[in-house]
Amino acid sequence: MNTPASTPYREPFSPGLRLLLAGPIIWSVYHIIGYFLVEIACTRNLPSGPLLSVTAMTLIVAVLTLLSLGGIAITGFLSYRLMRQADEQQTGVQEREHFLGMVSALFNIVLALTVLADGASLLVLGPCGGAI
């Protein structure tokens, strides 16, 4: 008979799965906050002030872009490290962690490129795309 004390505890989210989800969460939060700030700066007739100007919003979104790139880079590095650690121990669970680490590292590269493209368009076109 299998008692609860004899069954090993298994985490619902493995480290590889957490790393696979971390990059898209950082990317989605970046886009939600960034587009919200650009919407405020470009389309709303708010009273002008030091924090509500288009220049201030450009600076805020640029800092947000750098923070997002940093978070995605850290997540990608941790994913790569998880993949390398799983190579040393080839068991059934470690093979899964190797796969999740590899997919997460590659996915974070794609996410970093999309954030870079979005940040580059901010620098080239400005937050309102030349509409102002």
C-alpha positions as CSV (number, residue, x, y, z in Angstrom):
1,M,0.0,0.0,0.0
2,N,1.3,3.4,-0.9
3,T,1.1,5.8,2.0
4,P,1.4,9.6,1.7
5,A,4.7,9.5,3.7
6,S,6.3,7.2,1.2
7,T,5.4,9.2,-1.9
8,P,8.0,11.8,-2.8
9,Y,6.9,15.4,-3.1
10,R,6.8,16.7,-6.6
11,E,6.7,20.4,-7.4
12,P,3.7,21.4,-9.6
13,F,6.0,23.7,-11.6
14,S,9.5,22.5,-12.3
15,P,12.4,25.1,-12.6
16,G,12.4,24.6,-16.4
17,L,8.7,25.3,-16.6
18,R,9.0,28.4,-14.4
19,L,11.8,29.7,-16.7
20,L,9.8,28.9,-19.8
21,L,6.9,31.1,-18.4
22,A,9.0,33.9,-17.0
23,G,10.2,35.4,-20.3
24,P,6.7,35.7,-21.8
25,I,5.4,37.2,-18.6
26,I,8.1,39.9,-18.6
27,W,7.4,40.6,-22.3
28,S,3.6,40.9,-21.8
29,V,4.0,43.2,-18.8
30,Y,6.4,45.3,-20.9
31,H,3.9,45.7,-23.7
32,I,0.9,46.4,-21.4
33,I,2.7,49.1,-19.5
34,G,4.5,50.5,-22.6
35,Y,1.4,50.8,-24.8
36,F,-0.6,52.2,-21.9
37,L,2.0,55.0,-21.4
38,V,2.2,55.7,-25.1
39,E,-1.6,55.9,-25.3
40,I,-1.6,58.4,-22.5
41,A,1.2,60.5,-24.0
42,C,-0.1,60.5,-27.6
43,T,-3.9,60.6,-27.6
44,R,-5.1,62.0,-24.3
45,N,-5.4,65.8,-23.8
46,L,-3.9,65.8,-20.3
47,P,-2.5,68.9,-18.7
48,S,1.1,69.2,-19.5
49,G,3.6,68.5,-16.8
50,P,7.0,67.1,-16.3
51,L,5.7,63.5,-16.0
52,L,3.0,63.7,-18.7
53,S,5.0,65.0,-21.6
54,V,5.9,63.0,-24.7
55,T,9.7,63.3,-23.9
56,A,9.1,62.0,-20.3
57,M,7.0,59.1,-21.7
58,T,9.8,58.3,-24.2
59,L,12.3,58.2,-21.4
60,I,10.1,56.0,-19.2
61,V,9.4,53.5,-22.0
62,A,13.1,53.4,-22.8
63,V,14.0,52.6,-19.2
64,L,11.2,50.0,-19.2
65,T,12.7,48.5,-22.4
66,L,16.1,48.2,-20.8
67,L,14.6,46.6,-17.6
68,S,12.7,44.1,-19.8
69,L,15.8,43.2,-21.8
70,G,17.7,42.7,-18.5
71,G,14.9,40.4,-17.1
72,I,14.7,38.4,-20.3
73,A,18.5,38.1,-20.5
74,I,18.7,36.9,-16.9
75,T,15.9,34.4,-17.6
76,G,17.7,33.2,-20.8
77,F,21.0,32.8,-18.9
78,L,19.3,30.8,-16.1
79,S,17.6,28.6,-18.8
80,Y,20.9,27.9,-20.4
81,R,22.5,27.1,-17.1
82,L,19.6,24.7,-16.3
83,M,20.2,23.0,-19.6
84,R,23.9,22.6,-18.9
85,Q,23.3,21.3,-15.4
86,A,20.8,18.7,-16.8
87,D,23.4,17.5,-19.3
88,E,25.5,16.3,-16.3
89,Q,22.7,14.2,-14.9
90,Q,21.0,12.1,-17.5
91,T,17.9,10.8,-15.7
92,G,14.3,10.9,-16.9
93,V,13.5,14.2,-15.0
94,Q,16.8,15.8,-16.1
95,E,16.1,15.0,-19.8
96,R,12.9,17.0,-19.4
97,E,14.7,19.8,-17.6
98,H,17.3,19.9,-20.4
99,F,14.5,20.2,-23.0
100,L,12.7,22.9,-21.1
101,G,15.9,24.8,-20.5
102,M,16.8,24.7,-24.2
103,V,13.3,25.7,-25.4
104,S,13.2,28.5,-22.8
105,A,16.7,29.8,-23.7
106,L,15.7,29.9,-27.4
107,F,12.3,31.5,-26.7
108,N,14.0,34.2,-24.6
109,I,16.3,35.0,-27.5
110,V,13.2,35.6,-29.7
111,L,11.5,37.7,-27.0
112,A,14.7,39.8,-26.5
113,L,14.7,40.5,-30.3
114,T,11.1,41.6,-30.2
115,V,11.7,43.9,-27.3
116,L,14.8,45.3,-29.1
117,A,12.7,45.9,-32.3
118,D,10.1,47.7,-30.2
119,G,12.7,49.8,-28.5
120,A,14.4,50.6,-31.7
121,S,11.2,51.8,-33.2
122,L,10.7,54.0,-30.2
123,L,14.1,55.7,-30.8
124,V,13.6,56.0,-34.6
125,L,10.0,57.1,-34.8
126,G,9.3,58.4,-31.3
127,P,6.5,57.1,-29.1
128,C,3.7,58.6,-31.3
129,G,5.2,57.4,-34.6
130,G,5.7,60.9,-35.9
131,A,2.0,61.8,-35.4
132,I,2.8,64.8,-33.2
